[in-house]
Amino acid sequence: MKKYLREIQLAGMLLLLIGVVMTFTIGLRYGVWPCAAGLLLWLVNVVYKAFHWQEYARENRQNIVIMLLTIMLLILQMIRAV
């Protein structure tokens, strides 16, 4: 699995990008599925790296910061929508 981590990560990012573009152009109903698949692939990558913390310490810290920023943005969006 270690040699496929980069491909899994790139596929997840590409699917996220496709899903975001589809959401803005076609609609949320069609864009949510590529986004969900991309997030699932990214989650697989993050979980694998978390179980091998010593080897991927730097990337894990970056992932934690990205997740915290994403959570804060989602909370701000939820507050703004109300």
Chimera marker file (.cmm) of the C-alpha trace (Angstrom):
<marker_set name="trace">
<marker id="1" x="0.000" y="0.000" z="0.000" r="1" g="1" b="0" radius="0.5"/>
<marker id="2" x="2.897" y="2.326" z="0.730" r="1" g="1" b="0" radius="0.5"/>
<marker id="3" x="3.881" y="2.663" z="-2.913" r="1" g="1" b="0" radius="0.5"/>
<marker id="4" x="0.316" y="3.616" z="-3.919" r="1" g="1" b="0" radius="0.5"/>
<marker id="5" x="-0.230" y="6.382" z="-1.355" r="1" g="1" b="0" radius="0.5"/>
<marker id="6" x="0.700" y="9.187" z="-3.739" r="1" g="1" b="0" radius="0.5"/>
<marker id="7" x="-1.640" y="7.870" z="-6.442" r="1" g="1" b="0" radius="0.5"/>
<marker id="8" x="-4.491" y="7.515" z="-3.944" r="1" g="1" b="0" radius="0.5"/>
<marker id="9" x="-3.897" y="11.058" z="-2.721" r="1" g="1" b="0" radius="0.5"/>
<marker id="10" x="-3.809" y="12.502" z="-6.246" r="1" g="1" b="0" radius="0.5"/>
<marker id="11" x="-6.946" y="10.612" z="-7.260" r="1" g="1" b="0" radius="0.5"/>
<marker id="12" x="-8.746" y="11.934" z="-4.191" r="1" g="1" b="0" radius="0.5"/>
<marker id="13" x="-7.695" y="15.524" z="-4.900" r="1" g="1" b="0" radius="0.5"/>
<marker id="14" x="-8.711" y="15.208" z="-8.541" r="1" g="1" b="0" radius="0.5"/>
<marker id="15" x="-12.137" y="13.850" z="-7.609" r="1" g="1" b="0" radius="0.5"/>
<marker id="16" x="-12.591" y="16.669" z="-5.087" r="1" g="1" b="0" radius="0.5"/>
<marker id="17" x="-11.733" y="19.239" z="-7.737" r="1" g="1" b="0" radius="0.5"/>
<marker id="18" x="-14.102" y="17.643" z="-10.239" r="1" g="1" b="0" radius="0.5"/>
<marker id="19" x="-16.857" y="17.557" z="-7.620" r="1" g="1" b="0" radius="0.5"/>
<marker id="20" x="-16.415" y="21.221" z="-6.715" r="1" g="1" b="0" radius="0.5"/>
<marker id="21" x="-16.458" y="22.287" z="-10.367" r="1" g="1" b="0" radius="0.5"/>
<marker id="22" x="-19.545" y="20.148" z="-11.006" r="1" g="1" b="0" radius="0.5"/>
<marker id="23" x="-21.263" y="21.628" z="-7.956" r="1" g="1" b="0" radius="0.5"/>
<marker id="24" x="-20.772" y="25.169" z="-9.212" r="1" g="1" b="0" radius="0.5"/>
<marker id="25" x="-21.600" y="24.451" z="-12.851" r="1" g="1" b="0" radius="0.5"/>
<marker id="26" x="-24.186" y="21.665" z="-12.910" r="1" g="1" b="0" radius="0.5"/>
<marker id="27" x="-25.534" y="21.573" z="-9.369" r="1" g="1" b="0" radius="0.5"/>
<marker id="28" x="-25.049" y="20.125" z="-5.933" r="1" g="1" b="0" radius="0.5"/>
<marker id="29" x="-26.915" y="16.949" z="-6.758" r="1" g="1" b="0" radius="0.5"/>
<marker id="30" x="-24.264" y="15.886" z="-9.269" r="1" g="1" b="0" radius="0.5"/>
<marker id="31" x="-21.177" y="17.290" z="-7.580" r="1" g="1" b="0" radius="0.5"/>
<marker id="32" x="-21.629" y="15.641" z="-4.210" r="1" g="1" b="0" radius="0.5"/>
<marker id="33" x="-20.702" y="12.138" z="-5.396" r="1" g="1" b="0" radius="0.5"/>
<marker id="34" x="-17.240" y="12.916" z="-6.795" r="1" g="1" b="0" radius="0.5"/>
<marker id="35" x="-16.562" y="15.020" z="-3.674" r="1" g="1" b="0" radius="0.5"/>
<marker id="36" x="-17.582" y="12.144" z="-1.424" r="1" g="1" b="0" radius="0.5"/>
<marker id="37" x="-15.393" y="9.687" z="-3.334" r="1" g="1" b="0" radius="0.5"/>
<marker id="38" x="-12.451" y="12.096" z="-3.195" r="1" g="1" b="0" radius="0.5"/>
<marker id="39" x="-12.892" y="12.618" z="0.544" r="1" g="1" b="0" radius="0.5"/>
<marker id="40" x="-13.058" y="8.867" z="1.065" r="1" g="1" b="0" radius="0.5"/>
<marker id="41" x="-9.784" y="8.353" z="-0.815" r="1" g="1" b="0" radius="0.5"/>
<marker id="42" x="-8.178" y="11.177" z="1.155" r="1" g="1" b="0" radius="0.5"/>
<marker id="43" x="-9.424" y="9.604" z="4.384" r="1" g="1" b="0" radius="0.5"/>
<marker id="44" x="-7.812" y="6.278" z="3.448" r="1" g="1" b="0" radius="0.5"/>
<marker id="45" x="-4.538" y="8.108" z="2.899" r="1" g="1" b="0" radius="0.5"/>
<marker id="46" x="-4.772" y="10.004" z="6.213" r="1" g="1" b="0" radius="0.5"/>
<marker id="47" x="-5.676" y="6.908" z="8.233" r="1" g="1" b="0" radius="0.5"/>
<marker id="48" x="-2.792" y="4.907" z="6.785" r="1" g="1" b="0" radius="0.5"/>
<marker id="49" x="-0.343" y="7.693" z="7.567" r="1" g="1" b="0" radius="0.5"/>
<marker id="50" x="-1.761" y="8.071" z="11.072" r="1" g="1" b="0" radius="0.5"/>
<marker id="51" x="-1.076" y="4.416" z="11.824" r="1" g="1" b="0" radius="0.5"/>
<marker id="52" x="2.514" y="4.918" z="10.619" r="1" g="1" b="0" radius="0.5"/>
<marker id="53" x="3.074" y="8.170" z="12.534" r="1" g="1" b="0" radius="0.5"/>
<marker id="54" x="6.859" y="7.987" z="12.860" r="1" g="1" b="0" radius="0.5"/>
<marker id="55" x="7.366" y="7.675" z="9.132" r="1" g="1" b="0" radius="0.5"/>
<marker id="56" x="4.860" y="10.386" z="8.134" r="1" g="1" b="0" radius="0.5"/>
<marker id="57" x="5.074" y="12.831" z="11.070" r="1" g="1" b="0" radius="0.5"/>
<marker id="58" x="5.453" y="15.950" z="8.902" r="1" g="1" b="0" radius="0.5"/>
<marker id="59" x="2.568" y="15.044" z="6.585" r="1" g="1" b="0" radius="0.5"/>
<marker id="60" x="0.385" y="14.162" z="9.572" r="1" g="1" b="0" radius="0.5"/>
<marker id="61" x="0.896" y="17.609" z="11.078" r="1" g="1" b="0" radius="0.5"/>
<marker id="62" x="-0.032" y="19.202" z="7.751" r="1" g="1" b="0" radius="0.5"/>
<marker id="63" x="-3.147" y="17.018" z="7.511" r="1" g="1" b="0" radius="0.5"/>
<marker id="64" x="-4.200" y="18.042" z="11.021" r="1" g="1" b="0" radius="0.5"/>
<marker id="65" x="-3.864" y="21.731" z="10.145" r="1" g="1" b="0" radius="0.5"/>
<marker id="66" x="-5.812" y="21.244" z="6.897" r="1" g="1" b="0" radius="0.5"/>
<marker id="67" x="-8.580" y="19.384" z="8.732" r="1" g="1" b="0" radius="0.5"/>
<marker id="68" x="-8.839" y="22.087" z="11.416" r="1" g="1" b="0" radius="0.5"/>
<marker id="69" x="-9.048" y="24.836" z="8.799" r="1" g="1" b="0" radius="0.5"/>
<marker id="70" x="-11.671" y="22.889" z="6.862" r="1" g="1" b="0" radius="0.5"/>
<marker id="71" x="-13.759" y="22.342" z="9.988" r="1" g="1" b="0" radius="0.5"/>
<marker id="72" x="-13.559" y="26.041" z="10.831" r="1" g="1" b="0" radius="0.5"/>
<marker id="73" x="-14.639" y="26.985" z="7.288" r="1" g="1" b="0" radius="0.5"/>
<marker id="74" x="-17.556" y="24.545" z="7.429" r="1" g="1" b="0" radius="0.5"/>
<marker id="75" x="-18.678" y="25.942" z="10.792" r="1" g="1" b="0" radius="0.5"/>
<marker id="76" x="-18.484" y="29.500" z="9.406" r="1" g="1" b="0" radius="0.5"/>
<marker id="77" x="-20.550" y="28.445" z="6.389" r="1" g="1" b="0" radius="0.5"/>
<marker id="78" x="-23.156" y="26.859" z="8.671" r="1" g="1" b="0" radius="0.5"/>
<marker id="79" x="-23.350" y="29.992" z="10.828" r="1" g="1" b="0" radius="0.5"/>
<marker id="80" x="-23.630" y="32.203" z="7.755" r="1" g="1" b="0" radius="0.5"/>
<marker id="81" x="-26.428" y="30.065" z="6.322" r="1" g="1" b="0" radius="0.5"/>
<marker id="82" x="-28.592" y="30.468" z="9.414" r="1" g="1" b="0" radius="0.5"/>
<link id1="1" id2="2" r="1" g="1" b="0" radius="0.2"/>
<link id1="2" id2="3" r="1" g="1" b="0" radius="0.2"/>
<link id1="3" id2="4" r="1" g="1" b="0" radius="0.2"/>
<link id1="4" id2="5" r="1" g="1" b="0" radius="0.2"/>
<link id1="5" id2="6" r="1" g="1" b="0" radius="0.2"/>
<link id1="6" id2="7" r="1" g="1" b="0" radius="0.2"/>
<link id1="7" id2="8" r="1" g="1" b="0" radius="0.2"/>
<link id1="8" id2="9" r="1" g="1" b="0" radius="0.2"/>
<link id1="9" id2="10" r="1" g="1" b="0" radius="0.2"/>
<link id1="10" id2="11" r="1" g="1" b="0" radius="0.2"/>
<link id1="11" id2="12" r="1" g="1" b="0" radius="0.2"/>
<link id1="12" id2="13" r="1" g="1" b="0" radius="0.2"/>
<link id1="13" id2="14" r="1" g="1" b="0" radius="0.2"/>
<link id1="14" id2="15" r="1" g="1" b="0" radius="0.2"/>
<link id1="15" id2="16" r="1" g="1" b="0" radius="0.2"/>
<link id1="16" id2="17" r="1" g="1" b="0" radius="0.2"/>
<link id1="17" id2="18" r="1" g="1" b="0" radius="0.2"/>
<link id1="18" id2="19" r="1" g="1" b="0" radius="0.2"/>
<link id1="19" id2="20" r="1" g="1" b="0" radius="0.2"/>
<link id1="20" id2="21" r="1" g="1" b="0" radius="0.2"/>
<link id1="21" id2="22" r="1" g="1" b="0" radius="0.2"/>
<link id1="22" id2="23" r="1" g="1" b="0" radius="0.2"/>
<link id1="23" id2="24" r="1" g="1" b="0" radius="0.2"/>
<link id1="24" id2="25" r="1" g="1" b="0" radius="0.2"/>
<link id1="25" id2="26" r="1" g="1" b="0" radius="0.2"/>
<link id1="26" id2="27" r="1" g="1" b="0" radius="0.2"/>
<link id1="27" id2="28" r="1" g="1" b="0" radius="0.2"/>
<link id1="28" id2="29" r="1" g="1" b="0" radius="0.2"/>
<link id1="29" id2="30" r="1" g="1" b="0" radius="0.2"/>
<link id1="30" id2="31" r="1" g="1" b="0" radius="0.2"/>
<link id1="31" id2="32" r="1" g="1" b="0" radius="0.2"/>
<link id1="32" id2="33" r="1" g="1" b="0" radius="0.2"/>
<link id1="33" id2="34" r="1" g="1" b="0" radius="0.2"/>
<link id1="34" id2="35" r="1" g="1" b="0" radius="0.2"/>
<link id1="35" id2="36" r="1" g="1" b="0" radius="0.2"/>
<link id1="36" id2="37" r="1" g="1" b="0" radius="0.2"/>
<link id1="37" id2="38" r="1" g="1" b="0" radius="0.2"/>
<link id1="38" id2="39" r="1" g="1" b="0" radius="0.2"/>
<link id1="39" id2="40" r="1" g="1" b="0" radius="0.2"/>
<link id1="40" id2="41" r="1" g="1" b="0" radius="0.2"/>
<link id1="41" id2="42" r="1" g="1" b="0" radius="0.2"/>
<link id1="42" id2="43" r="1" g="1" b="0" radius="0.2"/>
<link id1="43" id2="44" r="1" g="1" b="0" radius="0.2"/>
<link id1="44" id2="45" r="1" g="1" b="0" radius="0.2"/>
<link id1="45" id2="46" r="1" g="1" b="0" radius="0.2"/>
<link id1="46" id2="47" r="1" g="1" b="0" radius="0.2"/>
<link id1="47" id2="48" r="1" g="1" b="0" radius="0.2"/>
<link id1="48" id2="49" r="1" g="1" b="0" radius="0.2"/>
<link id1="49" id2="50" r="1" g="1" b="0" radius="0.2"/>
<link id1="50" id2="51" r="1" g="1" b="0" radius="0.2"/>
<link id1="51" id2="52" r="1" g="1" b="0" radius="0.2"/>
<link id1="52" id2="53" r="1" g="1" b="0" radius="0.2"/>
<link id1="53" id2="54" r="1" g="1" b="0" radius="0.2"/>
<link id1="54" id2="55" r="1" g="1" b="0" radius="0.2"/>
<link id1="55" id2="56" r="1" g="1" b="0" radius="0.2"/>
<link id1="56" id2="57" r="1" g="1" b="0" radius="0.2"/>
<link id1="57" id2="58" r="1" g="1" b="0" radius="0.2"/>
<link id1="58" id2="59" r="1" g="1" b="0" radius="0.2"/>
<link id1="59" id2="60" r="1" g="1" b="0" radius="0.2"/>
<link id1="60" id2="61" r="1" g="1" b="0" radius="0.2"/>
<link id1="61" id2="62" r="1" g="1" b="0" radius="0.2"/>
<link id1="62" id2="63" r="1" g="1" b="0" radius="0.2"/>
<link id1="63" id2="64" r="1" g="1" b="0" radius="0.2"/>
<link id1="64" id2="65" r="1" g="1" b="0" radius="0.2"/>
<link id1="65" id2="66" r="1" g="1" b="0" radius="0.2"/>
<link id1="66" id2="67" r="1" g="1" b="0" radius="0.2"/>
<link id1="67" id2="68" r="1" g="1" b="0" radius="0.2"/>
<link id1="68" id2="69" r="1" g="1" b="0" radius="0.2"/>
<link id1="69" id2="70" r="1" g="1" b="0" radius="0.2"/>
<link id1="70" id2="71" r="1" g="1" b="0" radius="0.2"/>
<link id1="71" id2="72" r="1" g="1" b="0" radius="0.2"/>
<link id1="72" id2="73" r="1" g="1" b="0" radius="0.2"/>
<link id1="73" id2="74" r="1" g="1" b="0" radius="0.2"/>
<link id1="74" id2="75" r="1" g="1" b="0" radius="0.2"/>
<link id1="75" id2="76" r="1" g="1" b="0" radius="0.2"/>
<link id1="76" id2="77" r="1" g="1" b="0" radius="0.2"/>
<link id1="77" id2="78" r="1" g="1" b="0" radius="0.2"/>
<link id1="78" id2="79" r="1" g="1" b="0" radius="0.2"/>
<link id1="79" id2="80" r="1" g="1" b="0" radius="0.2"/>
<link id1="80" id2="81" r="1" g="1" b="0" radius="0.2"/>
<link id1="81" id2="82" r="1" g="1" b="0" radius="0.2"/>
</marker_set>
